[in-house]
């Protein structure tokens, strides 16, 4: 049996030099997480990261990362690497950047 948790991460405009960060979500019993991000413009100055943790030092480690240089949308599935997941999008550019994000946590039970 498969169950999926649907979570709205953010629907906001990121100021120049700013970032949006989701809260952490439990995913220890999940098989994978699916991340969907969308924006209007293309930009190599806007970076996204999917992180899992906490690590032994209490931090979170990036499992996947990238920019919006080639595409203005993202849809990926990432295997679970820790008990919690979060998503961060950082705007290192000079212009505001609109961002919408969704997370799906995929659980499989027998």
C-alpha positions as CSV (number, residue, x, y, z in Angstrom):
1,X,0.0,0.0,0.0
2,X,1.3,3.4,-0.9
3,X,0.4,6.6,0.9
4,X,1.6,10.1,0.0
5,X,1.7,13.2,2.2
6,X,1.2,16.4,0.1
7,X,2.9,19.5,1.6
8,X,2.9,23.1,0.3
9,X,6.4,24.4,1.0
10,X,6.2,28.0,-0.1
11,X,4.5,30.4,-2.5
12,X,6.5,33.6,-2.2
13,X,8.8,36.0,-3.8
14,X,12.4,35.8,-2.7
15,X,14.1,39.1,-2.3
16,X,17.6,39.7,-3.7
17,X,20.1,38.1,-1.3
18,X,17.3,36.3,0.5
19,X,16.1,32.7,0.8
20,X,13.1,30.6,1.7
21,X,13.4,27.6,3.9
22,X,10.8,25.0,4.6
23,X,10.3,23.6,8.0
24,X,11.6,20.1,8.6
25,X,9.3,17.2,7.8
26,X,9.5,13.7,9.2
27,X,10.3,11.1,6.5
28,X,11.9,8.2,8.3
29,X,9.3,5.7,7.2
30,X,9.2,7.0,3.6
31,X,10.8,5.4,0.5
32,X,11.3,8.7,-1.3
33,X,10.4,12.4,-1.4
34,X,9.3,14.2,-4.5
35,X,10.1,17.9,-4.8
36,X,8.3,20.3,-7.2
37,X,9.5,23.9,-7.6
38,X,8.3,26.4,-10.2
39,X,9.2,30.0,-11.1
40,X,8.8,32.4,-13.9
41,X,12.3,33.6,-15.0
42,X,15.4,31.5,-15.6
43,X,18.4,32.3,-13.4
44,X,21.7,30.7,-12.5
45,X,21.7,33.0,-9.4
46,X,18.9,31.1,-7.7
47,X,19.9,27.8,-6.1
48,X,17.7,25.1,-4.6
49,X,18.7,22.3,-2.2
50,X,17.0,19.2,-0.8
51,X,18.5,18.4,2.6
52,X,18.2,15.4,5.0
53,X,19.2,15.2,8.6
54,X,19.9,15.7,11.3
55,X,23.4,14.4,10.9
56,X,25.6,13.5,14.0
57,X,26.7,17.2,14.2
58,X,23.0,18.3,14.3
59,X,23.1,19.8,10.8
60,X,21.5,18.8,7.5
61,X,23.3,17.5,4.4
62,X,22.4,18.3,0.8
63,X,21.2,15.2,-1.2
64,X,20.4,17.2,-4.3
65,X,21.0,20.8,-5.5
66,X,20.9,22.9,-8.6
67,X,19.9,26.2,-10.2
68,X,17.2,27.5,-12.5
69,X,19.7,28.4,-15.3
70,X,18.2,26.0,-17.9
71,X,14.6,25.4,-16.7
72,X,12.0,27.4,-14.7
73,X,10.6,24.3,-13.1
74,X,11.9,21.2,-11.2
75,X,10.3,17.9,-10.5
76,X,12.6,15.3,-8.9
77,X,12.3,12.2,-6.7
78,X,15.0,11.7,-4.1
79,X,15.6,8.5,-2.0
80,X,15.3,9.2,1.7
81,X,18.7,9.7,3.4
82,X,17.6,10.7,6.9
83,X,14.7,11.0,9.4
84,X,13.8,14.5,8.3
85,X,13.8,16.5,5.1
86,X,13.8,20.2,4.2
87,X,14.1,22.4,1.1
88,X,15.9,25.7,0.7
89,X,15.9,28.1,-2.2
90,X,18.4,30.9,-2.2
91,X,18.4,34.0,-4.4
92,X,21.9,35.3,-5.0
93,X,20.8,37.6,-7.8
94,X,19.9,41.3,-7.9
95,X,16.2,40.9,-8.7
96,X,13.2,39.5,-6.8
97,X,12.4,35.9,-7.7
98,X,8.9,34.3,-7.5
99,X,8.9,30.7,-6.1
100,X,6.3,28.0,-5.6
101,X,7.2,24.7,-4.0
102,X,5.5,21.4,-3.1
103,X,6.8,18.3,-1.3
104,X,5.4,14.8,-1.5
105,X,6.5,12.2,1.0
106,X,6.0,8.7,-0.4
107,X,5.4,5.9,2.1
108,X,5.1,2.2,1.1
109,X,3.6,-0.3,3.6
110,X,3.1,-4.0,3.2
